[in-house]
Amino acid sequence: MLKAYAAHVQERAIQNLPPLPLSAEQVSLLVELLKNPPVGEAENLLDLISNRTPAGVDQAAYVKAAFLSDLAVGKAKSPVISPEAAVHLLGTMLGGYNVQALVSLLDTSLAEAAVTSLSNTILMFDAFHDVDEKMKAGNVHAKKLIESWANAEWFSNAPVLEAEIKMVVFKVEGETNTDDLSPAQEAWSRPDIPLHAKSMLVSKMPDGLKVIETLKQKGFPLAYVGDVVGTGSSRKSAINSLQWFMGRDIPNIPNKRTAGIILGSKIAPIFFNTAEDSGALPIQCDVSKLKMGDVITIKPYTGQILNAAGEVVSSFDLAPLTLPDEVRAGGRISLIIGRGLTSKARQALGLELSTSFIKSMLPKNTGRGYTLAQKMVGRACGLPEGTGVRPGSYCEPKATTVGSQDTTGGMTRDELKELACLGFSADLVMQSFCHTAAYPKPVDVKLQHTLPEFMSSRGGVSLRPGDGIIHSWINRMILPDTVGTGGDSHTRFPMGISFPAGSGLVAFAAAMGAMPLDMPESVLVRFKGAMQPGITLRDLVNAIPYVAIQKGELTVGKQGKKNVFNGRVLEIEGLPDLKVEQAFEFADASAERSANGCTVKLNKEPVIEYLTSNIVLLQNMIDNGYEDARSLQRRINSMQAWLANPELLSADVDAEYAYIIEIDLNEIKEPLVACPNDPDDIKTLSAVSGDKVDEVFIGSCMTNIGHYRAAAKVLEGVSNIPTRLWIAPPTRMDEDQLRNEGVYSVFGVAGARTEIPGCSLCMGNQARVADKATVFSTSTRNFDNRMGRDARVYLGSAELAAVCAKLGHMPSYAEYMETVGTKLQNVAEIYKYLNFDQMPDYSESMAKAKKMIFIAEVS
């Protein structure tokens, strides 16, 4: 084992990488060596068990904890590790398999050592009650431990955030999106943090890593600085990469780092939250006077940044107020868990609330009403019905639905292990495989085979490769007016509200059943008037940034960028009769606005129709062996309960918004498109007509079955189109129905390339368009190099996409209307959605579920 491991160390060293953490099999062999160490290997063996073995509830940690426990009680012996040292090492394992062993030691001669180890362990969960019972039974060591927790010694023993921090500026001009920090093409390597970090900025700044190494020679830590930082998806991997180069090691935890400082004029809200959760310090401030290589001094408490001459070059307000505590605790998640443990300990001792932590300031009560989002969060926090949460309030709403997708699922799994999670507290947790199903690498295939059991054994629901896109599926499982999250920035609910997050917070929400939230302000977008000929819902989606630009509330330029939606909840009204599938187009695109969340005000009739259909789909999943069946059945029951009393929350008439945008549908008279390569850069079709189009993509979570029927109608009878056309439906259910209707034959005649249901070109981690191609896409975003190297990508409707595919260029408005002609007049048939309760293929599941949905039938 040692020879093989030494070879692995050397192999990784050649790549300038640390060795991978030990596997359970390797730790088993290591245990035997520790019992009888070869000559000269004692120090190496101790380092391996101490620093190269995973913590939490990893299988390797299970082997380690069992061995150390045996050493502590004398069941095993090692000349390298004494019983006292074994207890100390148990205390470095975060929580999980080590906890019961340490708690049992409170009744032994090693009780003092166990108290020392457990006093810095915050992942106690139910084991807290075991300690409490020992204290009540007279165990003085248990009492000493609970007193330590009550005094927050786990927190006070950690170093405080310094008043002055000297750093070197590493600046990336303009916008840094999470694709730049964590390229989608390298998604397979994300769980291997050091390896994945090597791909950071590979397209944005090819010499970036060399610059980092050069700047480190100045002898100070680096601060990541940018005009706009972290737009795009909710990738913990982006933060992991930053911290690998700019953070510090976590003792006894292999290949993971914490801390680091991020300075940005604008920091995308999900990225900001992920930085908080990871122990980094994100600060929004003016960075225009900060240059690459500058030595600066950051004063977090006074909100100043000084240059080498001592001059103030930027000022800021540290927000939220709890940031210093979050950094000290090793991240927001650790702070929340630790504070909860301290509160339980003080309650057990009959003490008042702790004064060890910074308290959030309560927002001023204006006396105004609440928005829809504020009421949803209020309900999730258990407030009296109709009461909302004011912007600026810290809260921990119940996370009813949590989603995890495959390119972050490996990291979520690791985070769950570190949280010592053996069972989910969230009501429904769903895992998908939509980003890797089409062209899986060996590492993807391994994840597809191992992750489902990991999730379902904890009560999660695992989809199968080829089932389709996480968002199109999880929307089928949500409950009205509830709160959730997901490890993808497009986890946006068409009813209820989602606050997407990085994999660490997703793991926390799944494990704990709640999530931390600093309640954002809301921006109201109110539609009025009537849709004009040729205008689609996607054009109305694009109308939101388009009108914001006209009003001066959104700018396209990155320096001094203005974005009224950034970090706020986008609340949409004026389209109450949308189908839920249609409402998702609006919610989904709120990610591109850098909004923290989105609500869409709907009438209850489309929601009743949607849930009635979804009950049958979920029953069909149970019938076809999807796990966890209990979680699916529980969600069916909850849908049934809502249908029995179908009422929806609504905003108060005097609700308070940060800004209100009104959009008159009568004034949107031609299609609107996002221009290359910025989802904010919205122009009319006339402004871009004539531009040659090489490739067209119709797919992504922004599409539903109606879009494919519409595209097929436009392409009917056409062959040898002048473009390369890609078709990728969002789910296998859409694909099956489109095949049954003959829609795929139209695409085949046209020469389209059809992909299996999934993300396909949208993420760009598998198939990609040709280098430097001009593309028209229905996908979510069009950042540089996302779909293909140096590709120019327009974003717009499926209907316009079909016209572009047919003509080979961006049409004029007249060409567009002429090409569409009367082909899309049969709206009822073209845009008919998947109602599973009406489909023959689901009749058996319908029969089983019928007793549960009769209420909806008579409503």
Secondary structure, DSSP 8 states (H G I E B T S, - for coil): -HHHHHHHHHHHHHTT-------HHHHHHHHHHHHS--TT-HHHHHHHHHHSS--TT-HHHHHHHHHHHHHHHTSS--SS--HHHHHHHHTTS-BSTTHHHHHHGGGSTTHHHHHHHHHT--B-TTHHHHHHHHHHTT-HHHHHHHHHHHTTHHHHTS----S-EEEEEEEEEEEEEHHHHS-GGGGGGTTSHHHHHTTTTTTT-TTHHHHHHHHHTTSS-EEEEEEEEEESS--HHHHHHHHHHHSEE-TT-TT-EE--EEEEEEE-HHHHHHHHHTT-EEEE---TT--TT-EEEEETTTTEEE-TTS-EEEE---SSTTHHHHHHHTSHHHHHHHHHHHHHHHHHTT-----SS---------S-B--HHHHHHHHHTT--TT----TT-EE--B--EEEE-HHHHHHHHHHHHHTT-SS--SSEEEE--TTTSSS--HHHHHHHHHHHHHHHTTT-EE--TTSB-HHHHHGGG--TT-EEEESSTT---SSSEE----HHHHHHHHHHSB--EE---EEEEEEES---TT--HHHHHHHHHHHHHHTTSB-S-STT--BTTTTSEEEEES-TT--HHHHHHHHHHTTTTT-SEEEE---HHHHHHHHHHHHHHHHHHHHTT-S-HHHHHHHHHHHHHHHHS-------TTB--SEEEEEEGGG--S-EEE-TT-TT-EEEHHHHTT-B--EEEEESTT--HHHHHHHHHHHTT--S-SSEEEEE-SBHHHHHHHHHTTHHHHHHHHT-EE--SS-GGGT-SSS---TT-EEEE-SS---TTSSSTT-EEEE--HHHHHHHHHHSB---HHHHHHHHTTTT--HHHHT----GGG-GGGHHHHHHHHHHHHHHHH-
